[in-house]
Amino acid sequence: MDRMMENRKFMRSEFDREDIISDQEQGLPQPPLQKPVPEGAEIIDLPKADTAAFAETNIYACLKGRRSRRKYINQELSLKELSFLLWSTQGVDRKMGNNYATLRPVASAGARHPFETYLWVFRVEGLKKGIYRYLALTHQLMFIKEVEELEEKANSATLGQSFVGASAVTFVWSCIPYRGEWRYNVTSHKTMLLDAGHVCQNLYLACEAMGSGTCAIAAYDQRLCDELIDVDGVDEFTVYLAPVAKY
Ligand SMILES: Cc1cc2nc3c(=O)[nH]c(=O)nc-3n(C[C@H](O)[C@H](O)[C@H](O)COP(=O)(O)O)c2cc1C
């Protein structure tokens, strides 16, 4: 019960607190907009995200038709489709100021965009199976690694939700908390999770427009997911996932 009451506090706003001074207010340097790309990394250019991948362009039909889809067929996603989904969820349309912020198809408190997007790729045209990271600033993919028995590992990492391993690609969103903390201190943790909901809702609607399906996943094994995407679980960790496929 104590833990529940403690957690409830986290859902409430603390924006009225005047005793908290953020690192931004103290003039500390801003964290980078995107995780750096290691030297020599294998980079894949993505096709431009446009409406060519669409089956449906009516927003009413997309909203009305949106459902969580868990029964997938064994069909590849095209790179064009993946490109559109990545842009819809985290693509960068504009940079503001001197690398101060980015504007994207999703809203984010203070335009902090505290996420990185990783992909568990199973069946995407032209991509080998494995783990990738989306480079939102340049609309590219970075190949991270191949993983033996990726389907089984993906299923275990999502607590046996075996439709994940049957997807064409699974989006794994990590959070880099300091991007939000730098500006909003303790109030940032609530807003960063609210931000994640916006990201996944865009994925739902973009999938609907493309005749593909997705399903939000919050029930996952923290350690196994973090291990699969090579993050430390402290300064960066998984917060949300969503498998995508034709259904
Ligand atoms: C934050 C969040 C977490 C969810 N986590 C899971 C999950 O781990 N596994 C799952 O099968 N569905 C998950 N869902 C999907 C919900 O079960 C689904 O949205 C709900 O049953 C309503 O169905 P609909 O999305 O088709 O309208 C999640 C949805 C949200 C918004």
The ligand as a Tripos MOL2 file, in Angstrom:
@<TRIPOS>MOLECULE
LIG
   31    33     1     0     0
SMALL
NO_CHARGES

@<TRIPOS>ATOM
      1 C1          0.0690    1.5990  -22.0230 C.3       1 LIG1
      2 C2         -0.4490    0.3610  -22.6990 C.ar      1 LIG1
      3 C3          0.1540   -0.8510  -22.4380 C.ar      1 LIG1
      4 C4         -0.2930   -2.0160  -23.0790 C.ar      1 LIG1
      5 N1          0.3840   -3.1830  -22.8820 N.ar      1 LIG1
      6 C5         -0.0340   -4.2880  -23.5270 C.ar      1 LIG1
      7 C6          0.6970   -5.5170  -23.4130 C.ar      1 LIG1
      8 O1          1.7260   -5.6040  -22.7500 O.2       1 LIG1
      9 N2          0.2310   -6.5880  -24.1050 N.ar      1 LIG1
     10 C7         -0.8890   -6.5350  -24.8880 C.ar      1 LIG1
     11 O2         -1.2460   -7.5510  -25.4800 O.2       1 LIG1
     12 N3         -1.5860   -5.3940  -25.0190 N.ar      1 LIG1
     13 C8         -1.1860   -4.2720  -24.3850 C.ar      1 LIG1
     14 N4         -1.8510   -3.0930  -24.5790 N.ar      1 LIG1
     15 C9         -3.0100   -3.0390  -25.4760 C.3       1 LIG1
     16 C10        -4.3260   -2.9860  -24.7120 C.3       1 LIG1
     17 O3         -4.6030   -4.2590  -24.1720 O.3       1 LIG1
     18 C11        -5.4470   -2.5250  -25.6720 C.3       1 LIG1
     19 O4         -5.1950   -1.1960  -26.0650 O.3       1 LIG1
     20 C12        -6.8120   -2.6070  -25.0120 C.3       1 LIG1
     21 O5         -7.1800   -3.9470  -24.7450 O.3       1 LIG1
     22 C13        -7.9000   -1.9630  -25.8760 C.3       1 LIG1
     23 O6         -7.9470   -2.5720  -27.1600 O.3       1 LIG1
     24 P1         -7.7310   -1.7350  -28.4980 P.3       1 LIG1
     25 O7         -6.3710   -1.1330  -28.4490 O.co2     1 LIG1
     26 O8         -7.8740   -2.7240  -29.6160 O.co2     1 LIG1
     27 O9         -8.7870   -0.6690  -28.5510 O.co2     1 LIG1
     28 C14        -1.4100   -1.9380  -23.9620 C.ar      1 LIG1
     29 C15        -2.0020   -0.7010  -24.2130 C.ar      1 LIG1
     30 C16        -1.5170    0.4490  -23.6100 C.ar      1 LIG1
     31 C17        -2.1320    1.7710  -23.9700 C.3       1 LIG1
@<TRIPOS>BOND
     1     1     2 1
     2     2     3 ar
     3     2    30 ar
     4     3     4 ar
     5     4     5 ar
     6     4    28 ar
     7     5     6 ar
     8     6     7 ar
     9     6    13 1
    10     7     8 2
    11     7     9 ar
    12     9    10 ar
    13    10    11 2
    14    10    12 ar
    15    12    13 ar
    16    13    14 ar
    17    14    15 1
    18    14    28 ar
    19    15    16 1
    20    16    17 1
    21    16    18 1
    22    18    19 1
    23    18    20 1
    24    20    21 1
    25    20    22 1
    26    22    23 1
    27    23    24 1
    28    24    25 2
    29    24    26 1
    30    24    27 1
    31    28    29 ar
    32    29    30 ar
    33    30    31 1
@<TRIPOS>SUBSTRUCTURE
     1 LIG1         1 GROUP 0 **** ****
